[in-house]
């Protein structure tokens, strides 16, 4: 279920400024709006929710530099939050330079620069070499404006749900690599919906609902194979897609692969793995998983076939080792560093859009 956000009216302080005395006076007029939002169903600490409410009010221009905010007692009395919790929130805001305290007068907005302390939750599916590139893009893009915590769900729905539910409301933004399973829906809805960004996978399921930077797998494989069309037609008689273990976008990859082969009259096969596959001269293999790459390269070497001439290989995701293996493995790869940088740019600039991360064919000796 979607968490219900309750607007807590600060009866003790919502009012107007007495211009003569320059003192803040209280009002309970119904047309005055509260900026304190508390989600009582969230696992987020209350002090963080108070902090985020102040930050949101500044970002939304409800508060500007010099405006007075309610006192600790006023927030505590109006919301039921313990005074020490409110003090904790205000102390954090003061440390960040967002508010300041004036003796005998209260707390005032000191800065509109609320982006100095982003605390970003990043949920990857697994730890791989290209995830490190994404992380570097995120970290470098964020610079000194915040910190990043990384978690891994390993394509396990229970792990995904537990991680999301445990951390809902505790971070300023959530960058998610989703799982292709409807079982994550409830957990996703428990996150603050305006703080979620989808990364890399699942643009059809989630990337159109939230801001996203994703690969468009069906389109990518079609366009990349088209780049090598002349060589494929000249050198290979059959294309073989090796899917490997379950992967979010296998269906999209297969659709793009089959569409390419059908349009250009090429013989095609789709197999689950290369474990029992006997390579035959004239075949071009497109490999989604690196385990199949290792197995296939070993088999080709034992059969005295020449990679890149008798047999072709195109592997997903470019990593440094593929520049060296078998004199160089051709790859279909997106720009992972750019992906990380783009999602952080979107966060910092408060953009809500869907970006297609560019994909390219990196040609080496195996093709």
C-alpha positions in Angstrom: 0.0 0.0 0.0 1.1 3.5 -0.6 2.1 5.3 2.6 -0.3 8.1 3.5 1.5 11.4 4.2 -0.3 13.4 6.9 0.0 17.1 7.0 0.6 18.2 10.6 -0.7 21.7 11.1 1.5 23.8 13.3 -1.3 25.7 15.1 1.1 27.3 17.5 3.1 29.2 14.9 1.6 29.4 11.5 0.9 33.1 11.1 2.3 36.3 9.9 5.2 38.7 10.7 4.5 41.7 12.8 6.3 44.3 10.7 6.3 46.9 13.5 8.0 44.8 16.1 9.7 42.4 13.7 8.4 39.6 15.9 6.8 36.4 14.8 3.2 36.1 15.9 0.9 33.1 15.9 -2.2 32.5 13.9 -4.5 29.6 13.2 -6.2 31.0 10.1 -7.2 28.1 7.8 -5.7 29.6 4.8 -2.2 29.3 6.2 -0.3 26.2 5.2 2.0 24.0 7.2 5.3 22.8 5.7 5.9 20.0 8.3 5.1 16.6 6.8 5.3 13.4 8.8 4.7 9.9 7.5 3.7 7.9 10.6 3.9 4.7 8.6 7.5 5.3 7.5 10.5 3.8 9.2 12.4 7.1 8.8 13.4 8.7 12.1 11.2 11.6 13.0 14.1 14.0 13.2 15.0 13.3 9.6 11.4 13.9 8.5 11.4 17.3 10.3 14.7 18.1 8.6 13.4 17.1 5.2 10.2 19.2 5.7 12.3 22.3 6.3 14.5 21.5 3.3 11.4 20.9 1.1 9.8 24.2 2.2 13.0 26.1 1.2 13.2 24.2 -2.1 9.5 24.9 -2.9 10.0 28.6 -2.0 7.6 28.4 1.0 10.5 29.6 3.1 13.2 32.0 2.0 16.4 33.3 3.6 15.6 35.3 6.7 12.3 33.7 7.4 11.7 32.5 10.9 10.8 28.9 11.5 8.9 27.6 14.6 10.7 27.0 17.9 11.5 23.6 19.3 8.6 23.9 21.7 6.1 24.9 19.0 7.1 21.9 16.8 7.0 19.5 19.7 3.6 20.8 21.0 2.0 20.8 17.5 3.3 17.4 16.3 3.7 15.4 19.5 7.4 14.8 18.7 9.7 14.8 21.7 11.7 18.1 22.2 15.0 16.3 22.0 14.0 14.9 18.6 13.3 18.4 17.3 16.5 19.7 18.8 18.4 16.9 16.9 16.7 17.9 13.6 17.6 21.6 14.2 21.2 20.8 15.2 21.6 18.9 11.9 20.2 21.8 9.9 22.5 24.2 11.7 25.5 22.1 11.0 24.6 22.0 7.3 24.3 25.8 7.3 20.7 25.7 6.3 19.3 27.5 9.4 20.8 29.7 12.1 19.9 30.5 15.7 19.6 34.0 17.0 19.7 34.4 20.7 16.4 35.3 22.3 14.7 35.4 18.8 14.7 31.9 17.5 15.6 30.0 14.3 15.9 31.5 10.8 16.5 30.3 7.3 20.2 31.0 6.6 20.7 29.4 3.2 18.8 28.3 0.2 21.6 25.9 -0.7 19.9 22.7 0.5 21.9 20.4 -1.8 25.1 20.4 0.2 24.1 17.2 2.0 22.5 14.7 -0.2 22.4 11.2 1.3 21.8 8.8 -1.6 20.6 5.2 -1.3 21.9 3.2 -4.3 20.5 -0.4 -4.8 22.4 -2.4 -7.4 21.6 -6.0 -8.4 25.1 -7.3 -7.9 28.8 -6.3 -7.7 30.4 -6.4 -11.1 33.2 -4.4 -12.8 30.7 -2.2 -14.6 28.9 -1.4 -11.4 32.1 0.2 -10.2 32.1 2.4 -13.3 28.5 3.5 -12.4 29.5 4.1 -8.8 32.4 6.3 -9.9 30.1 8.3 -12.2 27.7 8.8 -9.2 30.5 9.7 -6.8 32.3 12.1 -9.1 29.0 13.7 -10.2 28.0 14.3 -6.6 31.3 15.7 -5.7 31.3 17.1 -2.1 27.6 17.6 -2.1 26.7 14.4 -0.2 27.4 10.8 0.4 26.3 7.5 -1.2 25.4 4.2 0.5 25.4 1.1 -1.8 23.4 -2.0 -1.3 22.9 -5.2 -3.4 19.8 -7.3 -3.8 21.3 -10.1 -5.9 18.0 -10.4 -7.9 16.3 -11.8 -4.8 12.9 -10.3 -4.2 12.9 -10.8 -0.4 16.3 -9.1 -0.1 15.2 -6.3 -2.4 12.0 -5.7 -0.4 13.7 -5.9 3.0 16.4 -3.4 2.0 13.9 -0.9 0.5 11.5 -1.2 3.5 14.3 -0.8 6.0 15.6 2.4 4.4 12.3 4.0 3.2 12.3 7.6 4.3 15.9 7.6 5.6 17.6 9.0 2.5 17.3 12.2 0.4 17.2 10.2 -2.9 16.9 6.5 -4.0 18.6 5.2 -7.1 17.2 1.7 -7.9 18.1 -1.1 -10.2 14.9 -3.0 -10.1 14.0 -6.7 -10.4 11.8 -8.1 -13.1 9.2 -9.2 -10.6 5.8 -7.7 -9.5 6.7 -8.8 -6.0 8.7 -5.6 -5.5 5.7 -3.3 -6.3 4.6 -2.7 -2.7 8.1 -2.0 -1.5 8.7 0.5 -4.3 5.5 2.3 -3.2 6.8 2.7 0.3 9.6 5.0 -0.9 9.0 8.7 -1.1 7.7 8.8 -4.7 9.3 12.1 -5.7 12.8 10.8 -4.6 13.0 7.6 -6.7 15.3 7.3 -9.8 15.5 4.2 -11.9 18.9 3.2 -13.2 20.1 0.9 -16.0 17.4 -1.8 -16.1 13.6 -2.0 -16.3 12.8 1.2 -18.2 9.5 -0.4 -19.5 8.3 -1.4 -16.1 9.6 1.4 -13.9 11.6 3.8 -16.0 8.5 5.5 -17.4 6.9 5.9 -13.9 10.0 7.6 -12.4 12.9 9.7 -13.6 15.3 7.2 -15.2 18.6 6.7 -17.0 18.3 3.3 -18.6 19.5 1.1 -21.5 16.9 0.4 -24.1 17.9 -3.2 -24.8 15.7 -4.1 -27.8 16.7 -1.0 -29.6 20.3 -1.2 -28.6 21.1 -4.7 -29.9 19.2 -4.0 -33.1 21.2 -0.9 -33.8 24.6 -2.3 -32.8 24.2 -5.4 -35.0 23.2 -3.1 -37.8 26.5 -1.3 -37.4 28.3 -4.6 -38.2 25.8 -5.7 -40.9 28.2 -5.8 -43.8 30.8 -7.9 -41.9 28.1 -10.2 -40.6 26.7 -10.8 -44.1 30.1 -11.4 -45.5 31.6 -13.6 -42.9 28.9 -15.5 -40.9 26.0 -17.8 -41.8 24.3 -18.1 -38.5 23.8 -15.8 -35.5 23.5 -17.4 -32.0 22.2 -15.5 -29.0 23.3 -17.1 -25.7 21.1 -15.8 -22.9 22.9 -17.1 -19.8 21.3 -16.9 -16.3 18.0 -15.0 -15.8 18.5 -11.4 -16.6 16.0 -8.5 -16.4 15.9 -7.6 -20.1 16.5 -11.0 -21.8 13.1 -10.7 -23.6 13.9 -7.3 -24.9 17.3 -8.4 -26.1 15.8 -11.5 -27.8 13.2 -9.4 -29.5 15.8 -7.0 -30.9 18.0 -9.9 -32.0 15.2 -11.8 -33.8 14.0 -8.6 -35.4 17.4 -7.9 -36.8 17.9 -11.4 -38.1 14.5 -11.5 -39.7 14.8 -8.1 -41.4 18.1 -9.0 -43.0 17.4 -12.6 -43.8 19.9 -14.1 -41.4 19.7 -17.6 -39.8 19.3 -17.3 -36.0 19.2 -19.4 -32.9 18.6 -18.5 -29.3 20.0 -20.9 -26.6 20.1 -20.8 -22.8 23.8 -21.3 -22.3 27.0 -22.4 -24.0 27.7 -25.3 -21.7 26.7 -28.0 -24.2 27.2 -26.0 -27.4 29.6 -27.2 -30.0 30.7 -24.2 -32.0 30.6 -24.6 -35.8 32.6 -22.5 -38.4 30.5 -19.6 -39.7 28.7 -18.9 -36.4 28.6 -15.5 -34.7 27.8 -15.7 -31.0 26.2 -12.8 -29.0 26.8 -13.5 -25.3 24.9 -11.9 -22.5 26.8 -13.6 -19.6 30.5 -13.7 -19.1 30.4 -17.4 -17.9 29.4 -18.4 -21.4 32.2 -16.2 -22.8 34.8 -18.2 -20.9 33.3 -21.6 -21.9 33.0 -20.6 -25.5 36.6 -19.2 -25.8 37.9 -22.5 -24.3 36.0 -24.6 -26.7 37.0 -22.6 -29.8 40.7 -23.0 -28.8 40.4 -26.8 -28.4 38.7 -27.1 -31.8 41.5 -25.3 -33.6 39.1 -22.7 -34.9 40.2 -19.1 -35.3 38.3 -16.6 -33.3 37.3 -13.6 -35.4 37.6 -15.5 -38.6 36.0 -19.0 -38.3 33.9 -18.1 -35.3 32.7 -14.6 -34.1 31.9 -13.4 -30.6 30.2 -10.2 -29.4 29.9 -10.0 -25.6 27.8 -7.7 -23.5 29.4 -5.1 -21.3 32.9 -3.8 -21.9 35.3 -4.3 -19.1 39.2 -4.0 -19.2 39.9 -7.7 -19.2 37.9 -8.1 -22.5 40.6 -5.9 -24.2 43.1 -8.7 -23.5 41.2 -12.0 -23.6 41.7 -13.9 -26.9 43.4 -10.8 -28.4 40.4 -8.7 -27.7 36.6 -9.4 -27.3 34.2 -7.3 -29.3 31.5 -5.9 -27.0 28.1 -4.3 -26.9 28.3 -1.8 -24.2 26.7 1.3 -22.8 28.6 4.2 -21.1 28.3 3.2 -17.5 30.2 6.1 -16.1 28.0 8.5 -18.0 24.9 6.7 -16.6 26.0 7.4 -13.1 26.9 11.0 -13.8 23.6 11.6 -15.6 21.4 10.3 -12.8 23.3 12.5 -10.3 23.0 15.5 -12.6 19.2 14.9 -12.7 19.1 14.8 -8.9 21.1 18.0 -8.4 19.2 19.9 -11.0 15.8 18.4 -9.9 15.0 17.2 -13.4 12.3 14.6 -13.9 12.9 13.0 -17.2 13.7 9.7 -18.9 17.1 9.4 -20.5 18.3 6.7 -22.9 21.9 5.9 -22.1 23.9 5.6 -25.4 25.1 2.1 -26.5 28.0 1.3 -28.8 29.8 -1.5 -30.6 33.4 -1.8 -29.4 35.1 -3.8 -32.2 38.1 -6.0 -31.4 39.6 -9.2 -32.9 36.8 -11.6 -31.9 34.5 -10.1 -34.6 
